[in-house]
Amino acid sequence: MNKPLRRIAIFCGILVLALMIRDNWLQYVRADELNDHKLNKRVEIERYAHERGNIIVDGQAVTGSVETEDTYYKYKRTYTDGSMWAPVTGYASQVFGANQLEKLEDGILSGNSDQLFFDRTMAMFTGDKKKGGNVVTTLNGKAQKAAFEGLGKKKGAVAAIDPKTGKILALASTPSYDPSSFAGRLKDDEKAWVSLNKDTDKPMLNRALRETYPPGSTFKVVTAAAALENGAVDDIDAATDTPEPYILPGTQTPMVNHASGCKNASLNRAMEVSCNSVFAKLGDDVTRDKMVETAEKFGFNNGEIDTPVRAATSVYDKEMSRDGNAQSSIGQFNTAATPLQMAMVTAAIANDGRLMKPYMIDSLVSPDLDVIQQNEPEEMSRPLSAENAQLLQQMMENVVERGTGGNAAINGVKVGGKTGTAQHGENNSKNPYAWFISYAKGADGSPVAVAVVVEDSEARRDDISGGGLAAPIAKAVMKAVLDDK
């Protein structure tokens, strides 16, 4: 071969090698990046070229797919009782993407997951249409309906958990939205999306998981747990050394009580009538660091609580002053919690001190209904001993039987609860948040723990209380679960 031909051959070989390197770089190294690129419409088109798998509750699909007249986007997502289930399902839109379960389990629902490779391969040989798999949830339809209808037109949220397993039974948030309203590509879909995002009431905010509130007096169960675990209290019926008024440490500011008889009240009595002074003093006696330690065992300051939808971080401040810790011990100051977090606190107490990891996906199944992943209960922590948990149960049951939580009582069922009214706004000028946490106990332990928060209402400020607004909702949710057993 003469020299010019050799040079041409070498040059062509280099070009072929460069092409191969480039091809492999694109197919393997940058594949995920290109698939997820916002300008790559082929993945999106393929996602809606066939029927999407469904999200299942109580054996029934709460999602669906309907054929459209679009040449490329052949199927559009639909939802049954979309507003009720939106905090669980999230949305899947041909234009605006997806969130929550629709996004996190998109591989299964779209049929593109590696876990469904065998099903896709078999479909190629049989000629069957490609189908997505299903996501089977832990949700209880009756409990979800009770939560959603109980909230009604009020702004708020409900989270309910099975204490023994961590299975999420209900996640309701109001006001809500119907994901079907913007699932397609028409002008009406765009208008619905724009309107929802401009709405100052934030209907697309998942308040059960993604919003934090001052928990108010419901946090007193955490303070009580810290006091028992750290030896600040060894007899729940013994008088505490609590003056009236109690002055916040390092200040001249008295802690205001909204109940009478709080001077030297026992822990049991203080829980029953919700004495601020007793719990503020106990928080100071326990010390900030020990309060932080107990709160974190319940899930506070944990930014990785995935259900699999990630919950917002509930906070107990690690660096606040003594007076700040005293105020935080009654659920004020910098303390903030999601409804899910307070349901976790309640569930741990109801489950004799064992906190189970909360989760809402029971299993993932193939289009042929073969189970490809089964989730099992997992212990998350042990915030308190079984003995101390049972003492807290006794106190919480007194709250319902003789104290501020009477509206949650269920005939023939042992119910424990705690009311809360958290201050809101500059100088407490806005309507406070109404809270209620509770559990119902049967012969085999507690099948349900609930947290309810109501952000506002049409009632006067003086009428707002956890026992008045939130407790009836918690009662309805607990009853729905009990009736389903």
Phi, psi and omega in degrees: 000128181287167188300315179300319180294322179298319179296319179296319181296316179298316180299315179297321178297319178297319178297317179296317179298316178298321179296317180296317179298315180298317181297314179292324177300315181291319186284330187245312184284316185257011185302310182295319179299316181289324178297324183269359183296138185296337180269356179272102184272347185295320178296316180296317179297317180296325180299325182252020178274351180214170181293133179278147174295174188243160172261127192249136174230126179053037178080359181241143179285133173255005175231169177196183177223141178233141182287140180247178178264003180289139183294321185258312181271085192283335182233143180239144181287141174232160183223137173266127185051051187305318182295325181288322186263356183305321179295344179263305186285322194074203180229157172227110185242140178296337183250319191257013175079209184214163173212174179053222184300325180299328179270313185296329179248030181299323180302316178290312185294325180276344182087006184266357183294147174300334179292343180253017182302316181299318180296319179294320180296315179297323180296328178296323181279326183272344182081008178291152176290148177294137179226153175272160175276179182247150174251113181265120184266169176269358188295150177252115186301320181291322178293319179297318179295318179297320180293312184294315180289328178294320177292322177055234181272000179285155176267122182174196184203159177224137170230133179229138184228148167277111186300329185284336185238335187088000179297130177280126184260332180207141173217100182243145180214131179225148355294158183237194182211159177260112181300338179294337188292341178225030182283337184260204186237014183274170179301322180297325178296317179295318180297319180296317179298312181298316181297316181295321181285338177272345184295122183291343177279356175052062181295339181271000177279126177276090185294334181292328183245327194249005178238138176249147181225154168296124187283352178059214188292346175297335180289346181299337176291328176291317178297319177297318178299316179297319180296318179290317183291330184257009173079011177289336176224130176239355177219112185290347180256003179274148179296142174262156180272069184245113179287164175228110006277158173266125181266127180302135185302134178079008182225180172246019185266122178281145173278121185278132173258144175254010177232158179262162177076029183270346180298123180055022181298144176293163178299320180298312180292320180297324177290320184299317183253358175067062178282116178295318186298317182298315184284327176297316179294318179299320178300321178290320178298319181292329183087152182302313186296322178287327174296317177300314181302313180293315180301319182291329175295331177278347178122354178293152179063019178253110182272010184231042174271101185251128187253354018274348175297128184287131177276149173298152182285121172278144194235132163235115190300130181271348189236011185285164179286174180299316180293327176295321178295320178298318178291321179295333181291347173250018174081022179244204180058239184265001182291134181215141183214146170279158172304322177301317181300316181289332172292324177295318178302312181296319181296320180297319178294315182293334183262030177057040172094357180261122177261120178267144180296126181285137178210152183239000176252117178282314182200162172246132183234151180283171176302334178271009177071019172282135179285122180254345173204127179242121179272142182239153178301146183219127179289133181263317179190175174232088185294335181205161181289161178299321180299313181290327176298320180290328174294320177293323176300316179301317180293318181292327177290328174295324178301320181281322184281325187228352188247221189278355186255023184302333182290353178261359183296139178236127182303129175078006182232137176279118182240132173247145183201173174209129177275161175203140174228103186265135180292152188211136176092164180297127183056031178058034187281336182268164178303133181288162176279134177261125182241152165207132173241146183197166172218157174242138186240130176247194182296329182256028181096196184262123178270356184203135171234138189229144169231132180233134172230136176242119185286322182202174178196177178274357180286161176290157180307316184294340182272350185278125175205153178300322181293328183276317185264317189268326184300317179299328178292315178300320179300316181296321180293313179300317181296322179298320180290316180297320181291340182273353182280000000 
